[in-house]
Amino acid sequence: MLLFIPGCQTPDQLKAEETHCNIIHTEVCRTVTILVFLLQIFGFSNNYWELRRCRPKLKKLKKLLMEDAYEGPDSQKEKDSNHSKYTTEDLLNQVQASEEEIMAQLQVLNACEIEGYWRILDFDYEMKLLNHITQLVDSESWSFGKVPLNTCLQELGPLEPEEMIEHCLKCYGKKYIEEGEVYFELSADKICRATAQMLLQNAVKFNLAEFQEVWQQSVPEGMITTLDQLKGLALVDRQSRPEIIFLLKVDDLPEDNQERFNSLFSLREKWTEEDIAPYIQDLCGEKQTIGTLLTKYSRSSIQNGVKVYNSRRPIS
């Protein structure tokens, strides 16, 4: 029970020199009768809220922004003003997370601010921008490690808004300055990953060997594709014959721990740690590890000499 006493000070708040203070120690008897005449009790409460640190609820952030994904300045959606748009203040009011956590997640989502509203680029439009950039790099025989910003804007400005070209460069590269000029070092891993998503999003399942061949042919010359680039994006089923690969984005899985594991175990009965780790890494708290989560939500066993994990509870 909490007792509210106006102007009350606890002993540790009183200064040592205040010897004239008359501190009265009171006790509550077994019948919980309070001697009100000793203290002026303003009120009491049997229930109260305690502030505790928790993992931010960021799934809603992407859900809100995907209501009106940006498809380019000439799209019909941009001419229709009925779609929902959100400012920073709107997101702070609707998403359970701090401003710092929201801003960090906006960067992860490759969101950009357009006319004061936060927007996520439609994936097809994003790939269109990326394709313009990679074709320019190829035609100019530039290194992907040194793409000049000003030249990109000059060459591609007539095709797309300059701020969108620069945003795409930021999404897929790292900005640096050399001799007063701004350059971007494009990430081969990010470009290969985006290309894989483009290939997989229209196929329910893809023959793994065929996919790897098409994927390698689809990325810019000089880039090497590896399955490690697809962690948290696609899953390989090596038990099927032939082996297959399919799209499974961690962003699309439930945010709640138990629901996340239920979803994963309904998809596949047994998982190796290597396969499941990318899909539960974001659930780890400050003092949690992947091993801790697996111990709590799964059972381990050995299958053909390999340690695998299955659900602790029946999955319907």
Salt bridges, closest charged atoms under 4 A:
GLU50 OE2 - ARG52 NE 3.74
ASP68 OD1 - LYS77 NZ 3.76
ASP68 OD2 - LYS85 NZ 3.42
ASP68 OD2 - ARG119 NH2 3.21
GLU71 OE2 - LYS77 NZ 3.85
GLU78 OE2 - ARG119 NH2 2.63
ASP80 OD2 - HIS83 NE2 3.75
GLU160 OE2 - LYS128 NZ 3.27
GLU178 OE2 - LYS146 NZ 2.74
GLU243 OE1 - ARG238 NH1 3.11
ASP251 OD2 - LYS62 NZ 3.46
ASP275 OD2 - ARG268 NH1 2.98
ASP282 OD1 - ARG260 NH1 2.92
GLU286 OE2 - ARG53 NE 2.90
